[in-house]
């Protein structure tokens, strides 16, 4: 892939990160750390890999996206707004009463959201049901999932992983946002699930490992799925918590962020510069 499409994706990711901060500014707080760590992946899915149509969100043959780690919803909201699923002015209602942008995705409130998520560990099970339904209906659409590494401690994930391999659900593509941190600290200290790759391989999945904040690596792996014919694919994406904000990167305290005015201005300035730097 030449550099121009990659540069465009990187600029789109920067614009989406800026939209996350726009929502934080409107709602005065939010789950920022994980939203920023997975945003390069979410951007590549919506603007490179997935067949979706903002003018027809319920298009029968569309690809599906499930954000299992629902608290990272600002990443999805930003991408949906950037893609044109809803007016960007709605971003300014984040945190308000009766907003269409609640703290976890709600399929009944916002076009483009395929499932209500946020109770961690359920997204992969939902995705498997969708994937099998698509196969029964003879549709070649795929189901993409993003989950967090802290979420892997939920046993329901592994029931779904076993069932997906058993049913040869090759139309599932799972990204594990492996940023190493959760609200309580380091995932290896809270509940160590490493090596994630070996666990999924033992369940019968095709497995890859990438830098989940490197757009070229994300695009390359998306071009390679399914990683093994007839098997679901998992990409363990090593990322940085709060990616894109130098003062917050890799710090657990920014999992949920309530910024002061100085921090907010610093974030806005930094991301505005990134948008300019990546412009074509």
C-alpha positions as CSV (number, residue, x, y, z in Angstrom):
1,X,0.0,0.0,0.0
2,X,1.4,3.4,-1.0
3,X,1.8,6.2,1.6
4,X,-1.1,8.4,0.4
5,X,-4.0,6.2,1.6
6,X,-2.1,5.5,4.8
7,X,-1.6,9.2,5.4
8,X,-5.3,9.8,4.8
9,X,-6.2,7.1,7.4
10,X,-3.7,8.6,9.9
11,X,-5.3,12.0,9.4
12,X,-8.7,10.5,9.8
13,X,-7.6,8.9,13.1
14,X,-6.2,12.2,14.3
15,X,-9.6,13.9,13.5
16,X,-11.4,11.1,15.4
17,X,-9.1,11.6,18.4
18,X,-9.9,15.3,18.3
19,X,-13.6,14.4,18.3
20,X,-13.0,12.3,21.5
21,X,-11.6,15.3,23.2
22,X,-14.6,17.3,21.9
23,X,-16.9,14.9,23.7
24,X,-14.8,15.1,26.8
25,X,-15.0,18.9,26.7
26,X,-18.8,18.6,26.4
27,X,-19.4,16.0,29.1
28,X,-16.5,17.1,31.3
29,X,-15.3,13.5,31.7
30,X,-15.2,10.1,30.1
31,X,-13.4,6.8,29.4
32,X,-10.7,8.4,27.3
33,X,-7.7,6.1,27.7
34,X,-9.1,3.0,26.0
35,X,-10.9,5.0,23.4
36,X,-7.6,6.5,22.2
37,X,-5.7,3.3,22.4
38,X,-8.1,1.5,20.0
39,X,-8.9,4.4,17.7
40,X,-6.4,3.6,15.0
41,X,-8.0,0.1,14.7
42,X,-11.5,1.6,14.7
43,X,-10.5,4.1,12.1
44,X,-9.0,1.4,9.8
45,X,-12.2,-0.7,10.2
46,X,-14.6,2.0,9.3
47,X,-12.6,3.8,6.6
48,X,-10.7,0.9,5.0
49,X,-12.0,-2.6,5.8
50,X,-15.8,-2.6,6.5
51,X,-18.6,-2.4,4.0
52,X,-21.0,0.0,5.6
53,X,-23.3,2.8,4.3
54,X,-24.1,5.8,6.6
55,X,-27.1,6.5,4.3
56,X,-28.4,3.0,4.9
57,X,-27.2,1.8,8.3
58,X,-29.4,-1.3,8.2
59,X,-28.1,-2.5,4.8
60,X,-28.6,-6.3,4.9
61,X,-25.2,-7.2,3.5
62,X,-23.2,-4.8,5.6
63,X,-20.3,-5.8,7.8
64,X,-21.0,-5.6,11.5
65,X,-18.9,-3.9,14.2
66,X,-19.2,-4.9,17.9
67,X,-17.4,-2.8,20.5
68,X,-17.3,-5.4,23.3
69,X,-15.4,-3.0,25.5
70,X,-18.4,-0.6,25.5
71,X,-16.8,1.9,27.7
72,X,-14.5,2.8,24.8
73,X,-17.5,4.0,23.0
74,X,-16.1,7.5,22.3
75,X,-13.9,5.9,19.7
76,X,-16.9,4.4,17.9
77,X,-18.9,7.6,18.2
78,X,-16.0,9.6,16.7
79,X,-15.7,7.2,13.8
80,X,-19.4,7.2,13.1
81,X,-19.6,11.0,13.1
82,X,-16.5,11.2,10.8
83,X,-18.1,8.7,8.5
84,X,-21.4,10.6,8.3
85,X,-23.8,8.4,10.3
86,X,-25.0,11.4,12.3
87,X,-24.5,15.2,12.5
88,X,-21.3,16.1,14.3
89,X,-23.2,18.6,16.5
90,X,-24.5,15.5,18.4
91,X,-21.0,15.1,19.8
92,X,-21.6,18.2,21.9
93,X,-24.4,16.4,23.7
94,X,-22.1,13.8,25.3
95,X,-22.8,13.5,29.0
96,X,-26.2,15.4,28.7
97,X,-29.5,14.0,29.7
98,X,-31.2,12.0,27.0
99,X,-28.2,12.1,24.7
100,X,-27.9,9.7,21.8
101,X,-24.3,9.2,23.0
102,X,-24.5,7.4,26.4
103,X,-21.5,6.1,28.3
104,X,-21.9,2.7,26.6
105,X,-23.2,2.2,23.0
106,X,-27.0,1.9,22.6
107,X,-28.3,0.4,19.3
108,X,-31.7,2.0,19.9
109,X,-30.3,5.5,20.1
110,X,-27.6,5.8,17.4
111,X,-27.5,4.6,13.8
112,X,-24.5,2.4,13.1
113,X,-24.4,0.8,16.6
114,X,-25.1,-2.9,16.2
115,X,-25.5,-4.0,19.8
116,X,-25.7,-2.6,23.3
117,X,-22.4,-3.4,25.0
118,X,-20.5,-2.5,28.2
119,X,-21.1,-5.5,30.4
120,X,-17.7,-6.8,29.6
121,X,-17.2,-10.3,28.1
122,X,-20.4,-10.4,26.0
123,X,-19.3,-8.9,22.7
124,X,-17.7,-12.0,21.2
125,X,-20.8,-14.1,22.0
126,X,-23.0,-11.5,20.3
127,X,-20.6,-11.4,17.3
128,X,-20.7,-15.2,17.0
129,X,-24.5,-15.2,16.8
130,X,-24.4,-12.5,14.1
131,X,-21.7,-14.4,12.2
132,X,-23.6,-17.7,12.2
133,X,-26.8,-15.8,11.2
134,X,-25.0,-14.2,8.2
135,X,-23.7,-17.6,7.2
136,X,-27.2,-19.2,7.4
137,X,-28.6,-16.3,5.3
138,X,-25.9,-16.9,2.7
139,X,-24.3,-13.4,3.2
140,X,-20.6,-12.9,2.9
141,X,-20.5,-10.1,5.4
142,X,-18.0,-10.2,8.2
143,X,-18.3,-9.4,11.9
144,X,-15.5,-7.3,13.4
145,X,-15.0,-7.1,17.2
146,X,-12.8,-4.9,19.4
147,X,-12.3,-6.0,23.0
148,X,-9.9,-4.9,25.8
149,X,-7.2,-7.0,27.3
150,X,-8.6,-6.4,30.8
151,X,-11.9,-7.9,29.5
152,X,-10.2,-11.2,28.8
153,X,-10.6,-12.2,32.5
154,X,-14.3,-12.7,31.8
155,X,-15.0,-16.4,31.3
156,X,-17.8,-15.8,28.8
157,X,-15.1,-14.7,26.3
158,X,-13.6,-18.2,26.3
159,X,-16.9,-20.0,25.9
160,X,-17.5,-17.8,22.8
161,X,-13.9,-18.5,21.6
162,X,-14.4,-22.2,21.8
163,X,-17.8,-22.1,20.1
164,X,-16.5,-19.8,17.3
165,X,-13.7,-22.3,16.5
166,X,-16.0,-25.3,16.8
167,X,-18.5,-23.7,14.3
168,X,-15.7,-22.6,12.0
169,X,-16.8,-19.0,12.1
170,X,-14.2,-17.7,9.6
171,X,-16.2,-14.5,9.2
172,X,-15.3,-13.2,12.6
173,X,-12.3,-10.9,13.0
174,X,-11.4,-10.0,16.6
175,X,-9.0,-7.3,17.7
176,X,-7.7,-7.4,21.3
177,X,-6.8,-3.9,22.3
178,X,-3.8,-5.0,24.3
179,X,-2.8,-1.7,26.1
180,X,-1.7,-3.4,29.3
181,X,-3.7,-1.2,31.6
182,X,-7.2,-1.2,33.1
183,X,-8.9,1.0,35.7
184,X,-7.2,-0.9,38.6
185,X,-3.7,-0.8,37.2
186,X,-1.7,-3.2,35.0
187,X,-3.6,-6.1,33.6
188,X,-0.7,-8.5,34.4
189,X,-1.2,-7.6,38.1
190,X,-5.0,-7.6,38.2
191,X,-5.4,-10.8,36.2
192,X,-2.6,-11.9,33.9
193,X,-4.0,-13.5,30.7
194,X,-0.7,-13.4,28.7
195,X,0.3,-14.9,26.4
196,X,-3.0,-14.0,24.8
197,X,-1.9,-15.4,21.4
198,X,-1.2,-18.9,22.8
199,X,-4.6,-19.0,24.5
200,X,-6.6,-18.3,21.4
201,X,-4.4,-20.6,19.3
202,X,-5.2,-23.4,21.8
203,X,-8.9,-22.7,21.1
204,X,-8.3,-23.1,17.4
205,X,-8.2,-19.6,16.1
206,X,-5.9,-18.0,13.5
207,X,-3.6,-15.6,15.4
208,X,-1.6,-12.5,14.5
209,X,0.2,-9.9,16.6
210,X,0.7,-6.3,15.5
211,X,1.4,-2.8,16.7
212,X,-2.2,-1.6,17.0
213,X,-1.2,2.1,16.7
214,X,0.7,1.6,13.5
215,X,-1.7,2.1,10.6
216,X,0.4,0.2,8.1
217,X,0.4,-2.9,10.3
218,X,-3.3,-2.7,10.9
219,X,-4.1,-2.4,7.1
220,X,-1.7,-5.2,6.3
221,X,-3.3,-7.6,8.8
222,X,-6.8,-6.6,7.5
223,X,-5.7,-7.6,4.0
224,X,-4.7,-11.0,5.4
225,X,-7.9,-12.1,7.2
226,X,-9.0,-14.8,7.6
227,X,-5.6,-15.7,8.9
228,X,-6.4,-19.4,8.5
229,X,-9.1,-20.7,6.2
230,X,-12.2,-21.8,8.0
231,X,-11.1,-20.4,11.4
232,X,-12.0,-17.2,13.2
233,X,-9.2,-14.6,13.3
234,X,-7.8,-12.8,16.3
235,X,-5.3,-9.9,16.1
236,X,-3.6,-9.1,19.3
237,X,-2.9,-5.4,18.9
238,X,-0.3,-4.0,21.2
239,X,-1.3,-0.4,21.9
240,X,-0.6,2.5,24.2
241,X,-3.3,3.7,26.6
242,X,-4.3,7.3,25.7
243,X,-2.4,7.1,22.4
244,X,-2.0,10.6,20.9
245,X,-1.8,12.6,24.1
246,X,1.9,12.7,25.1
247,X,1.2,13.7,28.7
248,X,-1.3,10.8,29.2
249,X,0.2,7.9,27.2
250,X,0.7,4.7,29.1
251,X,-0.8,6.0,32.4
252,X,-3.7,4.1,34.1
253,X,-5.0,7.3,35.7
254,X,-6.3,8.4,32.3
255,X,-8.5,5.4,31.9
256,X,-11.3,7.7,33.0
257,X,-10.4,11.3,32.6
258,X,-11.9,14.4,34.2
259,X,-9.6,17.1,32.8
260,X,-8.9,20.6,34.2
261,X,-8.9,23.5,31.8
262,X,-5.1,23.4,31.3
263,X,-5.1,19.7,30.5
264,X,-8.0,20.1,28.1
265,X,-6.3,23.0,26.2
266,X,-3.1,20.9,26.0
267,X,-4.9,18.0,24.5
268,X,-6.7,20.2,22.0
269,X,-3.5,21.9,20.9
270,X,-1.6,18.6,20.5
271,X,-4.3,16.9,18.5
272,X,-4.9,20.0,16.3
273,X,-1.2,19.9,15.4
274,X,-1.4,16.2,14.6
275,X,-4.2,16.9,12.2
276,X,-2.1,19.5,10.5
277,X,0.9,17.3,10.4
278,X,-0.9,14.4,8.7
279,X,-2.9,16.5,6.2
280,X,-2.3,15.6,2.6
